Amino acid sequence: MGSRHPGAASKGDFVSTVTQELPGIRVSDALPRAVRAAPGGPAISSAPMLIRERALHSGLLRWSTQLRETIGETLRESRDVYRFAYEFSRVGNNTALIAVHDGAGRVAAGLVKRQLRWINRLIRRSGVVAITDFTVSPWINHARLDTFTGEWESALRRLEAVEECRRRNLLRLGHGVPGLNLDAPDREGYKRYLRDLYVSEGLKALLVNARWQEALDFAASLGEDDPDWIRCTVDEAVAVAACRLGDYERAGQACVDGIRRVRGWEGAALRVRRAEVLACAGETGRARTAITGFLPAFCSASIEPDNLQRVLAALYPMLRAAQLCEELGMDDESAAVAERTYAVASRAGDEVFAIESARVLARVAPDSEPWMERVERLETGTMYKRFRRGPRDEERGETLDRLYEEAAAAFDML
């Protein structure tokens, strides 16, 4: 994933929403699934839709092949230490995410630890302090893994270390390495990035682990000085936590506050949140009215497949809107927005959103049988663990296994 910040994880950052069990680790995937307040009752998604470090969910085999090629090219051709660190950090971030999607939780955890040891070793050996930027991604990914194993307090401690670096203007996330000075005008954007990580990942750690009151307390501790693009993340988290605690008035006001701060698909996500809150509060009529107010834009807005960040910003609220319409008995509306979601995901090559939207259509479309057949084809061919039917295909799985081995060997060798 292209990033505005050199220390940000490229395409393969860990993102959260749907909780699944992996061997040795509980990991959240990347889609806003519904969390029901009561069996058969209204639903609220407990994980964020406002995710700035979004990743396209490509087919895992092609993704793995591309990364293996990157490993070989970087070892053969890279001479600049900073570029070398960037490329191998990108490989590590992507490979760990593939392992998560593949169901190899222990592999992901091992890669994250290897990557952090490797980058700190490279700093000491090369003396190039600028590559300290690349300690942030594995550090944050370690916190995310803590989050998904239920170790939310450990995750918060790791995130607090990042926030302390920002406050002190000195980036140091390891032992025996020099710190990187952040006290320069051209580092202000990077420090805002670190602040965003602290806020968004801290709230995520609490929401994923159903620590609703702690999420509200964390949000209250942040103050009001952050820019709107960070504050809207707080608004969304407050809406979710307050709704889960039954404080629908506070949850609704948080949605309104967020809608006032941002536009575009971020504003759209908060409008979906407001409809969720209304539904959970038992105001299904108002929830349906809210949905019918924004669905035409969802179905007609221009979304070019080559504008990756716009595609991903749109897919999260569009899919959640389709699911919410289904939960409210609005099958025609659900089918319309799910079909748009499927079209956007397919053109962009996002396998996960394509499967999720096709599943909705298999349930609500007037002619559902073709969609049922399509879901079967997609789930039979996918390597994503939570979708694939039957056991892991050994032959195709070998491609992924070789990537894990080559990435681990590279981190240990270099």
SULPE-V334026 format. One line per field, one symbol per residue. phi: phi as a letter, one per 40 degrees, with the letter a starting at -180 (. if undefined). burial: # if it has 9 or more other C-alpha atoms within 8 Angstrom, else .. Layout:
phi: ???
burial: ???
//
This chain:
phi: .cbcbcccccecccbbaccbcbdgacbccbbcccbccadgccbbccbcccbcccbcccccccdcccccccdcccccbcbccccccccccccccccccdccccgccccdccccccccccccccccccgccccddccccccccccccddccgccccdcccccccccdcccgacabibgbccbcbcadcbccccccccccdccccccdccdcfccccccccccccgbcccdccccccdccccccccccgccccccccccdccccbbgccccccccdccccccccgcccccccccccbcdcdcbccbcccccccdcccccccccccccdcccgcccccccccccccccccccgccccccccccccccbcdbcddccccdcccccccbcdcbccgcccccccccccccdcccccccccc
burial: #.#...#######.######.##.#####.####.##....#######.#..#########.###.##.##.##...#..#############################.######.###.###...##.###################.##.###.######.##..#####...#.##.#....##..#.#################.##..##.##..........###############..##.##########.###.#################.##.###.##..##..##...#.#..#.###################.##.##############.####.##########.##..#..##.##..##..####..#........#.##..##.###..#...
//
